[in-house]
Amino acid sequence: MTQNNKPTALIMIFGATGDLAKRKLYPSLYRLFTKGKLDRFAVIGVARRALTNEAFQTSVKNSINGHETSNENDRVEEFVSKFYYHSHDVTDPQSYAVLKKMAEELDSHYNLDGNRVFYLAMAPEFFGSIAEHLKKDGLTDVDGFKRLVIEKPFGHDLESARVLNRQIRKAFKEDEIYRIDHYLGKEMVQNIEVIRFANSIFEPLWNNRFISNIQITSSEVLGVEERGRYYETSGALRDMVQNHMLQMVALLAMEPPIRLTTDEIRSEKVRVFRALRTVIGKDVNDYFVRGQYGEGDMNGETVPAYRDQDMVDQESNTETFVAGKLMIDNFRWAGVPFYIRTGKRMAVKSTKIVVEFKDTPMDLYNRQEGSVSPNLLVIHIQPEEGITLHLNAKKGQHSGSTPVKLSYANKGMDGLNTPEAYEKLLYDCLRGDATNFTHWDEVALSWSFVDNISEVWENEKEASFPNYHSGSMGPDASEQLLERDGFFWWPVNNLDVDKC
C-alpha cells in the first residue's frame, strides 16, 4: 500500500474480452481511477483470443466511452495506457510462465509492491484449474497480498461447491478468496444494516412481536435471452435464490453484530442460515412455488415462451420463477414468514423489500371514517434506490385515518448518484475488506438449503409448465402461498419511491 493508503495492485482479469469485463469491470475501474481511489496499478487482460496490446486498449476505451458521459472521459488515454494483454491457454503451464514473466515486469515497472488481484470473469468450470495453475506455476509467489475474485455460480450444488472450494484452497487461504455477489455491492442492500442498527425507532421493533411478515421481490422483465444453455442447468432457484435472495434474508434477519467487522457480520449471517427451517420431501411444494413463463404481450410486442428460446428444451422442466416461504427458527423470528419471489418476464423490473408491521391491538379508526392501513417499511434496491415509510395520519375534515408516505430517494433532490455495485466491490477487494463478499460457510449452508428443493423439483415433472404469462407477476400459486397465511404480495409497481 502507498503512504496515502490508496490501493496498489496488479489486476489480472481472466475473461478480459467477455461481456462482464466490458460492461462492468472496466467502467468501474475507470470510475475508481478518476475519483482518485486507485493509485499505482496496472491491468493484464487475459483471454484466449489473439489480440495486440493496442487492440485491447482500444476495446477497453470503447467500453468506457459507452458507459461514461463525455466530460468524464478526459483521462481515458492515461487510464488505458496501464492495460496490457496476454493471449492465454488456461491448461498450458508454458502460457502461465509467460504470464508470470509479464506480471513481474509490470510489478517492477509500476512499483506495485508485489500485490496481485486475480479476477476470474469467465466460465466457472475453469475456476478450480486456474487457481491450481496460479499456485503451481508461481504466480502467487509474491511479496505483497494475493486475492482471488470469483463470480457466481460457485458450484452447481453443495457437492460441486465443495470440490471447487478444495481446489481453490490449495492456492489461496479463505481470507484471500473474494466470492462476488453483486447484490451485496448495491447501496440499499448495504443500507439494510444501517437502517436497522443506526435507528432506535426500528431495532426495538425488529422481531416477531411487531413484524407480521417480510417480503423480498426481485423481478425482471427480460427473459433468458441468449443464456438458454446456462439457464437450463441453473434455473431461478440456483441463479437467484441460492445467492442473492438468501443473502438479503440474512441481512434482514441477523442479530446485531458485536462490532462492524467482516468476521462479526459474517458470523451473524451464518447463524441465520443455520436457523433456516429445513424444507424436504413432500413439504417442499407447501413452502415453495415454481413457475415457467409462457408467451405474452409486453410493451405492445409478443414475446416467446421460455421453451421457445434458443438452446432450451421444448419440454423443459426448468423454473424461471420461484416464490417461497422461509421460516427462521430462532427466538427473534419464530412465527414470522419471510416471503421471497424472483422471476423473469415479469410485469416490472424491481427489487424491493417490504417489511409489514402488525396491526394495532384495536383499530379505533375503523369505527370512524376509513380504516387503518398496515405500517410498511419499503427498501427500494433497484431500479430506484431509497426508503419509503407508510404511516397513517389525519387528512382533511374527516376524523378517520389516511395512509401517507415518507420517502427518501438516493437519486432524488439530494443528487446522490450511488456507485455501481462492481465499483464498490472492486474497491473493497483492493483494500482487503471482505465484508460484502460471501464466506465459504455461507455458500455451503445456502447450497445445503437449496439442494433439498432442487432434489424434489428435478424428480417431479411439472405438468403445468408454462404456468404464467410473460408480463404478469408469476403463477397464481404464488398468490395462494401468501393467502393461506392471511397475507398478499404488496404490488411493487405502486410502492415506488416518490419522484422528487
N, C-alpha and C positions, 0 to 999 in steps of 0.2 A: 504494500500500500504506500501511497505517497504521503508526504508530510501534511498535506491538507485533507488527508483521509478520503480522497476520491478513489474509486475502484481503478485498479490497474490490472490488465489481464490480456492474454492471447485467447481469443474466442474462436474455436473451431466449430463450424456448423456443417454437420453431415446431412446431406439433402439440400445443399445450397441452391440448387436450381428448381426446387419444388415450390408448390403453391404457398405453403405455410411460411417459408422463409421470405418470399416476395411480398406477401400480403401483411404479415405481422412482424417478423423479426427485424428486417432491415428498416422499415419506418420507425419501429420502436427504438432501435439502437440510435437512429439518427436524432430522434427527439431527445434522448438522453444526452447525446453529444452537443446539440445546440443549447440545451439547458445547463451545460457545464457540469453534468454529473458523470461524464466519462473523461478521464484524464489521459494517461498513456495507455493505448490499446492498439491492437491490430486484429484483423479477422482473416481466417483462412476458410474459404468456401470449399467444401469437399463434396464431390458428386462424381458419378460415373461418366457423365458427358465430357467430351473433349472440348475445352474452351481455353482461350488465352486469358491472361490477367486483364487485358484491355476489354475484351468482350464481357468478362464477368463484371468488371466495374461499370460498364455501360448498362448491364442488366440491373445492377443494384441502383444505379442512378435513375433508371426508368421506374423502378419500383417506388422510390422515394417521391419522384415527381408526380406519380399517380395518386399519392396519399397526402401530400403536404401542399399548403397554399403557396403561391408564388413568392410572397415576402419571407417565407421561412426557408427558401431554397438557396440562399446566398452562400451557404457553406458546404454544399453538396460535393463540390470538387475536392475540397480538403478532406471531407469525410471518406469518400470512396477511394482516395489515394492510399488509405490504410487497408484496403481489401486485396487479398491475393487468392489465387485459385489453384486447386490441386485435383487433377483427374484421378480418381481412386477406385481400386478394386477392393471391396471390403473383405475379401477372402485371401488376398495375396500379401504375405509378410513383406515382400520387397516394396510394395506400394506404401506400407506403413513406415518402412525405413526411409523412403524418400520424404514422406510427410514429417517424420521426426527431424530430419536434417533441415527442412524448410522451417519448422517451428523453432528450432534452436537459433537459426539465423535471424528470424524476426524477433525473437526474445532478446537477442543481443542488440539488434539494430534499434529497437524501440525502448530498450531498458525496461522490460516488463516484469522483472523480479521473479521470473520462473512461475508466474501464476497462470493457470490454464483452466478454461471452461470448455467442456466438450458437450455440444448441444446436438442431440440425435433427433433431427426433424425428418425422419424417414420411416419406412415400413417397420413395424415393431418386430418382425421376425429376425431383423438384423441386430437388435439391441444387445442381446447377450454376447454374440460373437464379436461385435465391435469392441465391447467393453473388455473382453478377454484379450483381444489383439492389442488394445491400447496398453494393457499391462505387460503382456509378453514381449511386445516389440519396443518397449522402453519409453513410450510417450508420456507415461505417468511418473517417470523418474525425474522429478522437478524439485527445485529448492523452495518454491512457493506453494500456494494451495493448488489443489486439483479438484474439480467439481464436474459431475456428470448430470446433465439435464435431459430428462426423458419425457416425451409426450405420451398421452394415453393412446391406446389401451395398454395398461400394464398387466399383460396376460389376458387370457380368454375365460379363465375360471380360476379357482383357488389353486389347483394343482399346477397349471401352466404358469401362474404368477410365482409360485414357489420355485419352480425350475428357473425362471428368469431371474429371480432375486438371488438365487445361489450363484448363477453365472456372474452377475454384476458385482456381487460381494467379493468375488475373487480379486477384483481390481480396485474397488472403491469401498470405503467404510460407509456405514449407514449415514453418518453426518456429512458425507461428501456426495450423496445422491439426492437430487432435486427432481421429484416427480411432479410435473406440472399438471395442475387442474386450473384452467384459465378462469373458471368461475371464482376461485379464491383470490384472483387479482382484481376483480371488479370492485369498484369503490363502495357500492352499497352492500355488497356481501361482507366486506371488511368492516363496514359500519354497523353490522349486527352487534358486534361486541361492544362498540361504543354506545349504541342506543341502550343496550341492556345494562352495562356496568358503569356508565357515567351519568345516568339519570335516575335519581332516587324515586321518581314517580313510577318507574317501570319495574325495577328489580324486586320490590316487595310484592308486586302483583304477578310475577313471572312464575306461576305454579298452578297446580290443579285446583286451588281454591278460587281462583279468579279467571282462569282461561278455560273456555269450553272446548276450543279446537284451534288448530293451526293448519293453514292451507298453503301449499307451495305449488305454484304453477309455472311451468316453463314450456311455452307453446311456440311453435314455428309455423310459418305459412309455407315455407318451401317443402318440397318433397325430398326424396333421397337423391334426385338429380343423377349425377354420374357416379355416385357412391354405391350403386346397387350391389356390386360384388362384395364390398366390405360389409354393407348393412345386412346382407343375407346371413353372414356369420356372426353378426352382432345383435341387431335389433335394439329397440329403445331401452330395454332393461339393462343391457350391458353398456350401451353407448351413453346413457344419461343417468340412470338410477344408481348404478354401482359407484359412480364418482360424484358428479355434480349435485344430484338431489340429496344423496346421503350426507354429503359434506355440509349442505345448508341445514339439514336436520340437526347435525351435530353442533353447529354453531348456535342454533336456536335453543337447543336443549342442554348444553353443557353447564356445569356448575361454574361459579366464578373462580378463575384460577388464583393461586396464591400470589403469583406475580405475572406480569405480561411478558413472559419469556417463551421462547419456542418450546422448550421441554414441558413447561407447565400447561400451556394451552393445548399442546398435543395430548398430554396425559388426560385432560378433562374430556377431550373429544373421544379418545379411546374408551373412556368409561361409558359414554353414551352408546357407542357401538356394542359394547358388552351388555348393556341393559336392553337392547332391542329385543323385543319378543320374537323368538324363532317361529317362523311360519313354514310348516312342512306338510307334505301329502295332501289330503283332501281339504285342509284348511286354506291352502293357497288361493283357491278360487273364491273363498269367502272374504279374503283380505285384499286380493289384487284382481284387477281387470286388465285385459289386454285388448288391443284393437289394431286394425289394419285399414288404412284409408282406401276408399274406392274412388271412382270418377266423381267429379264435381265441378261446379262453376265458381271461379274466383276472379274477381276484377273483370267480369264480363267475358272471360275465356274458359273453355272447358279444359280441365287438366286431367291427365290419365290416372288410373288406379295404380297402386304400388306394384301389383303383379304385371302391369304393362310397361314398367320402367326397364331400361337396359340392364342386362345381367341379373335379372330377377326371375326366379322360378314361377311359372304360370300357376302353380298350386302352392305357392309359398306359405309356410306357417309362421313366418317372421312377423313379430309385432312392431308396428310403427307408433304405437300409443301404449302407455302404461299409466294406470291410476292405482293407488294403493293406500291402505290404512296401516300406519305404523304405530305400534304401542311401545312405549318406553317404560319398562317395569322397574321404576325406582320411586323413592319417596316423593320427589318433586312432581313427577309427571304421571303417576298412576291414574289411569282412567281418562287421560286426555289423548284423543286421537290426533296424530299428525297425518294429514292427507296430502299426498303428492300426486301430481299428474304431469305428464310430459308427452308431447306428440308432434308429429309432422303433419303438414297440410291442414292446419287448424285455422280458425277464423281470424285470429290476430297473432302477431308476434309479440310476446310478452313474457317477462319473468317477474313474478310478483310473489310476495309473502303476505298473507293476511292472517293476523292474529285476532281472533274473535273472543272478546271477553264475555263472561257470563252475565246474564240479565240481573238487574237489581232485584232484591228479595220481594219487593212489592212494586208493581207497575202502577203507581199512583196516577200517572197521566193517561193511562189507557182508559180511565173512567171519565176523563175530560174530553178534550178535543185531540184526536190523533193518538198515536201510541209511541212508546219509546223504542227506537231502533238500537240494535246492539252497538256497543263501542267497538271500533275496529282500529287496529294499528296496521297500516299498509306500508310495506317497504318495497319501493319500486326499484328494480335492478336494471331492467332493460325493456324497451329502448330508452324510456325516460329513467332518470335517477332521482330519487327523492323519498320523502316520507309524507304520508297523509294520516292524520288522526281524525277519526269520525266520532263526533260527540253529539249530544242533544242539548238544545238551547231553546229559549222562548223567542219567537219572532212574530211581530205584528200584534194585533189586538186579541187573538185567541189565547186561551190560558194553557193550551197543550204544548207539547214539545215538537221541535223541528230539527231534523238532522242537519248538522253543519260540519264543514271540513276545514281543518287547519293543515295547510300544505307547505312543504318546503321542497323546492326543486333545485337540484345541483346545476341545471343548465338554464335557470331562470334569471331573475334580476341580478343575482349575485355574480353572474357571469363565470361561474366555475365550470370550466371545461375539463372534466376529470380525465386523468391519463388512461390510455389504453391499458387493458389488463396485462398484456405482454410487456409493456414498458415498465410497469410496476414490478412484475415478477422477475424480469431480467435484471433490474436494478437490485432487487433483493438478493438474487443469486450472486451477483458480483460483489455485494457487500457481505455475503455469508449469512444472511438472515433467512432461515428455512421455515419461519412461522407459517407462511402461506403456501407451503408445499406439503404433500401428503407423505406421512411416515409409513414404513412397511406395516406396522401394526394396524394402521387404519385401512390399508389396502387389503390385508389378509382378512380382517373382520368383515369388511364390506362384501368381499367376494364370498365369504362363508355364508352371509345372509342371503345374497342374491342367488347363489348356486342352488339353494333349496327350491326357489321359484322356477329357475331355468329347468331343473330336472323334471318338474311336473309338466311344464308347458311343452317341452321338447318331446315328451312321451304321449301328449294328448293332442291330436289333430283338432284345430279349431274350425269346426264346420261352418261357422257363421261369417268367416272372413270373406270379403271385406265387410266390416260392420259399422263403419262411419263414413259419411260423405266428406270429400275434400271441401274445406271451407266451413266445417262445423267445429264444435268443441269436443269431439270424441264420441264414443258409443254411448247409448242410453244406459248401459250397465254402470258407467262411471257415475252418473247422477244417482242411480239407485244405491250405489255403495254408501253415499252420504245420507240418503233419505232413510235408510234403515236405522241410522243413529239419530234421526231428527234434525239433520243439517242439510245444507245445499251448498254447491260451489258458488262463491261470490264471483260475479261476472267481472273478469279482469279488464274488459274493454271500457267499462264505465267507472273504474276506480283509478283512472289516470290522474297523475299529478296535474293540478290546475295550471294552465299556461299563464305565466306571469307577464 
